[in-house]
Amino acid sequence: MPDIWLTGMTVIVGRRWRAIVDEHLRANRQSSARLEVLATILVAPPLSPQVEIARRMRIEGPTLTRLLDSLQNEGFIERLPDPKDKRNRLLGLTPAGTAALEEMLAITDRLRERLVAGLSDNTKTVIVTAMEEMLDRLDAGLPARNPRAESEQVPLS
């Protein structure tokens, strides 16, 4: 199987999953982006700085700021000043935010069950392991090219 199929299918599966999640969350006036922010805040150390949440989500600060503004306006998160650095804001979920996240997770749990139904535990482990390895490589900036391996590749034309 050509490597381009692997990366292409990874992108397509991710997009399609996100679209289906958004479609189902829309009824609750929520989205996969909001779910991701709330879940990241939940699993991060308590009162993590906003920059740490953006780093964990692998997004830029301004993108996160817009989502946080909306979530704060709805009473789902709190932003507290960082006593160690006045430029930072520490993030925490409010009880309303925890309840909203639980509702969203209940919806996505049902969707996920349907998505992976019939996949063996071994298949799921192989997929997750491969995704973790590729994410590690992306986070590291991709490994240097191996000139020997490149010379052994079949030309595209």
N, C-alpha and C positions, 0 to 999 in steps of 0.2 A: 504494500500500500504506500503510495507516495506521501511524504511528510506533509505536503500541502493539504492533503485531505484531513489529516489530524488537526492541524491548526485551523483550517477552514471550518470543520465540523465543531470544534471547540467554540468558535465565535458564534456560529449559527445556533448551537444548542443554548448557549448563554443568552443570546438575544431572545430566542423563542421562549425560554423559561421566564425571563424577565417580563416579556409581553403578557404571558398567561397570568403570572402573579399580579401584575398591574391590573389586568382585566378583572380579576377576582377581588382585589383589594379596593378597587374604585368604588364599589358599593358602600364601603365604610369611609369613603373620602380619604383613603390612604394610598400609598404607593410602595413599590419595592425599594425606592431610594429612602423613604422615610423609615421603613422597616429596617433597612441596613444600618442607618444612623442609630436608631434606638437600640438595636441589638448590639452594635459595637460599643455603645456607651455602657450597656448592661454588663458585657463581659470584660470590659477594661477595668483596671484598678479603680476603686472609688474615687470620684472627683478627679478624673484625669484631665490634663490640659487639652484644650480644643485642638492644638497642633498635633497632639498625640493621637487623637481620634482620627484626624485627617490622615495621618501617616498610616495608621492601622487599616484605614479604608482604601489607601492608595489613591487618594484624590487631593486636589489642590485646596488650600485654605479657603479661597473665595467661594468655591463651589459648596463647601461644607457650610460656610457662613450663611448662605441663602437658606439652606435647609434648616439650620439651627434657628434662624429668625422665625421661620414659620412654626417650628415645633415649640419654641418658647412662647410665641403669641397664643398658641392653643393650650398652653399650660402643661405640655408633655415633658419639658426639660427645664432645668434651672442652670443658669450661668452665674458662677460666683467669681469674684475677683481672686486672683492667686496672690496670697500674702507674700510669696517669694518673688513674684515678677508681675508688676501691675499691668504689663502688656498682655498677659495670658488670662484666659477665662477657664475656670474649672467646670466640668460638665457633670450633671447628675440627672437621673430620671426622677420625675415626680410620681406620686401614686397614679395620676391620670395617664402618665406616659407608660408606666408599667402595665396598666390595664389595656391600653391601646396596643402595646406590643404583644401581650398575651392573645388578644383577639386576632391580630395579624398572623401570629405564629400558628394559631389553631387552623386558620385558612390555609396557610402554606404547608402545614404538616399533612393535611388531607391531599393536597395537590402532589406533594413529594411522594407520598405513599403510592399514588397512582402512577407516577413517573417511573419509579424504580421497581414496581411490582414485577416479579418474575426474574429479576436479576439476582444471581447467586451472590452470596457474601464474598466469595473469591473475586468475582467480576467487579463488585463495588470496591473492594480493596485495591485491585489493580488500577482501576480508574483513578481513585483518590491518590494513590501513591504516584502515579504518573503526573497528575495535576500538581501535586505538591512539588515534585522535582522540577517541573517546568516553571512554576511560580518562583521557586528559589533561584533558578537561572535568570529569570527576568528581573527579580529584585537585585541580583548581583550585577546586572548590566550585561548579561549574556557572556558565556565563556569566549575566550579568544578563539579565533578560527584555527583549525589544524590544517596547515598547508598540505600535508601528506594525504589526509582524508579528502580534501578538495580535489587533488589530482586524480584520485581514484573514482570520483563521481562521474556519472554518465552525463554528457552534455545535453542541454535542454532541446537542441534542434536536431 
